[in-house]
Amino acid sequence: MTHNLLGPEPTLLPEHTVAQAALDAGVDPAGVAAEHPYFSAAWAQLAETSFEAGETVAAYAYARTGYHRGLDQLRRAGWKGFGPVPWSHRPNQGFLRALAVLAKAAGKIGETEEYDRCRTFITESDPAAAEATGLA
């Protein structure tokens, strides 16, 4: 096994094929989240939709849920609080999208410290994630 001498290995969240297939098939993300509450992508989609509709507090709540569900899974996958969480690994994207909406909603309600913390977190996880979510 090759080790990264510059830092920790990237953390890859597990695939949730049934939940992802439901979301991909257009099942209501609220139903997917209710059936698969651990699935950050469903929470992220709810957060994004709410944020785009101007429902900032709902977006914040959905995003925080997706963020915490993903954070739990990152820790179970060996993440120690730092290191890469690659955007290119699709199962990571739900967590990273939730983190991005959490940052945006926090900024909109005046939670500047949380906005900065989340923006730094996503950028340090993977600059491609910051770019893809509009936080670059």
C-alpha positions in Angstrom: 0.0 0.0 0.0 1.3 3.4 -0.9 1.1 6.2 1.7 0.8 9.9 1.0 3.9 11.5 2.5 2.4 14.9 2.3 -0.7 14.2 4.4 -3.6 11.9 5.1 -5.1 9.8 2.3 -8.3 11.1 0.8 -11.5 10.0 2.7 -14.1 8.3 0.5 -17.6 8.0 1.8 -19.5 4.8 1.2 -21.8 4.4 -1.7 -25.6 4.3 -1.0 -26.8 2.9 -4.2 -30.4 2.4 -3.3 -30.8 6.0 -2.0 -28.8 7.5 -4.9 -30.9 5.5 -7.4 -34.1 6.9 -5.9 -32.8 10.4 -6.1 -31.5 9.9 -9.6 -35.0 8.6 -10.6 -36.6 11.8 -9.4 -38.1 10.6 -6.2 -38.9 13.5 -3.9 -35.8 14.2 -1.9 -37.9 14.6 1.3 -39.1 11.0 0.8 -35.5 9.8 0.1 -34.3 11.6 3.3 -37.1 10.1 5.3 -36.3 6.6 4.0 -32.5 7.0 4.1 -31.8 9.7 6.8 -28.0 9.1 6.6 -27.9 10.0 2.9 -26.4 13.5 2.7 -27.3 14.0 -1.0 -31.0 14.0 -0.2 -30.5 16.7 2.5 -28.3 18.7 0.2 -30.9 18.7 -2.5 -33.6 19.8 -0.1 -31.2 22.5 1.1 -30.4 23.7 -2.4 -34.0 23.8 -3.4 -35.0 25.8 -0.3 -32.1 28.2 -0.7 -33.0 28.9 -4.3 -36.6 29.5 -3.2 -35.4 32.1 -0.7 -36.2 29.8 2.3 -32.9 30.5 4.0 -33.8 29.1 7.4 -35.1 25.9 6.0 -32.1 25.6 3.7 -29.8 26.1 6.8 -31.6 23.4 8.7 -31.6 20.9 5.8 -27.9 21.7 5.1 -26.9 21.3 8.7 -28.6 17.9 8.8 -26.8 16.7 5.6 -23.5 18.1 6.9 -23.8 16.3 10.3 -24.9 13.0 8.7 -21.9 13.2 6.3 -19.5 14.2 9.1 -20.6 11.1 11.0 -19.8 8.9 8.0 -16.5 10.7 7.3 -15.4 9.9 10.9 -16.5 6.2 10.5 -14.5 6.1 7.2 -11.3 7.1 9.1 -11.3 10.9 8.7 -9.5 12.6 11.6 -10.8 16.1 11.2 -8.6 17.1 8.3 -7.4 15.9 4.9 -8.9 15.6 1.4 -12.5 14.7 0.8 -12.5 14.5 -3.0 -15.3 16.0 -5.0 -14.6 13.5 -7.8 -15.9 10.7 -5.6 -19.7 11.0 -6.1 -20.7 9.7 -2.6 -18.7 12.7 -1.1 -20.7 15.2 -3.1 -23.8 15.1 -1.0 -21.8 16.0 2.1 -19.8 18.7 0.3 -23.0 20.2 -1.3 -24.6 20.3 2.1 -21.6 22.1 3.5 -21.7 24.6 0.7 -25.4 25.5 1.3 -24.7 25.6 5.1 -22.0 28.2 4.3 -24.3 30.2 2.0 -27.2 30.2 4.3 -25.0 31.1 7.3 -23.7 34.0 5.3 -27.2 35.2 4.4 -28.4 35.2 8.1 -25.3 37.0 9.3 -23.4 34.0 10.8 -20.1 35.3 9.4 -17.9 33.0 11.5 -19.8 29.9 10.4 -19.7 31.0 6.8 -15.9 31.4 7.0 -15.4 28.1 8.8 -17.6 26.2 6.2 -15.9 27.9 3.3 -12.5 27.1 4.6 -13.6 23.5 5.3 -14.9 22.9 1.8 -11.8 24.6 0.2 -9.4 22.5 2.3 -11.4 19.3 1.5 -11.1 19.9 -2.2 -10.8 23.1 -4.1 -12.8 21.5 -6.9 -15.7 21.2 -4.5 -15.5 24.9 -3.7 -15.5 25.7 -7.4 -18.4 23.3 -8.2 -20.6 24.7 -5.4 -19.8 28.4 -6.0 -17.7 29.0 -3.0 -14.3 29.4 -4.7 
